[in-house]
Amino acid sequence: MKEFYLRIMWISCSLFLFTVLAATSAWSAGLWLYEYGAPDMGTAAAGRAALAKDASTAGGNPAGMTRLERSELLLGTQPMIYSAKFEADSRTTVSGGNGGDAGGFIGALGLFYVHSLTKDLKLGVATGTYFGLGLDYDDSWAGRYYVQEAELITFGVNPSIAYRVNNWLSVGGGFSVVYAELSQKAAINNEGAGDAGFPDGKIGLEDDDIGFGGNAGVLIEAAKGTRFGFSYRSEVELEFKDLAKIEGLGPTLTSALTTTGLLGSQADFTITIPQAVMVSAYHELTDKFAIMGNVGWQDWSEFGKTEVTIRSTNARNFTSDRKFDDTIHAAIGIQYRLSKPWLLSAGFAYDSSPVDNEDRTVDMPLDRQLRYATGLQYEWSKDITLGFAYEFLDAGDADINQTRGPLTGTIAGNYETNQIHLFNINLIWRF
């Protein structure tokens, strides 16, 4: 009898942990997106906090708005093609395939506006997304007990203001409102719980929330053609609440979760979008050629800690720690004026992995990121500029060797393909 109750407790805890932890994750490469429809995608965002050449500076570094002589509107469309193909190895203990291509096509849009009140005082607004992506594996893949489908969609609005203090110093800041929608689905291993012959059940969570944050920046114009920029973006807390939607649960798991009071309970959990710091430089070597770069830091260790509350007959509170590390960012880029209307850009960026190989999980296979980018802008007239940019994002192998419990088994392998192709078409209108 004692062994029977221990088994019930073990099964209950396994499913309980899966329910709340799976709902807080499910990301692959590119969770932090430097690409939000701005022309600086052509430099892999190198120099973002110091470029201050168009209205997208309202989002990258609001202090840079003081360099815009006129009011300006910038619209950028940014379709992305994401490919994530996992390859399981011999250490995997669950039957099933590799999951197919878990990526897909993602559309994105950025809209930026700067209004010139005076020469030294500007108002701006940036809209778009800088955080989130998703996964969609085949239903029968070997990691189905960890995740089948998952998505985090965010959209933010960021009003800002900037003021030129003197001829070399400008400051700016704003606040942001971020809407986020999270959804996740996975399979439940009824047979592993002792119900032989029972097909997999299903579990899913879905909710949305609105969070608040802010950004601030400083722009130093050290000399003509030389600028330094500093930008800060605060963390944003998002709280999700949902009853786990469970279908096809076998009698053993039904009894176990009913006994522990977990069946039908509500899971509340908080995700923190990391705060980030960026320092950029821009320098014109000649009247045709300029070089730019970034160094940055992101607080991923805070993102890895999730506060969870299970609201049932006996409320439970705990912190899930995925052992994430803070990340560093570095980028370098160039711009070359081919002729009066044409400006060519190119850039490279590196972001370190937020998690070590031994702690990486299949529902959040984040790895180091390499970005290779190029872009071209054409000045149609003094009022209108058209631009195009392309970027290839290599998201690494994301090696996995994860075991959570008897219901999920071991999933091990790596991503033979883990990459994003990004395309940007932008329009700048000055008036």
Buried (B, 14 or more C-beta within 10 A) or exposed (E): EEEEEEBBEBBBBBBBBBBBBBBBBBBBBBBBBBBBBBBBBBBBBBBBBBBBBBBBBBBBBBBBBBBBEEBBBBBBBBBBEBBBBBEBEEEBEBEBBBBBBBBBEBEBBBBBBBBBEEEBBBBBBBBBBBBBBBBBBBBBBBBBBBBBBBBBBBBBBBBBBBBBEEEEBBBBBBBBBBBBBBBBBBBBBBBBBBBEEBEBBBBBBBBEBEBEBBBBBBBBBEEEEBBBBBBBBBBBBBBBEBEBEBEBBBEBBBBBBEEBBBBEBEBBBBBBBBBBBBBBBBBBEEEEEBBBBBEBBBBBBBBBBBBBBBBBEEEBEEEBEBEBBBBEBBBBBBBEBEEEEEBBBBBBBBBBBBBEEEBBBBBBBBBBBBBBBBBBBEBEEEEEBBBBBBBBBBBBBBBBBBEBBBBBBBBBBBBEBBBBEBBBBBBBBBE
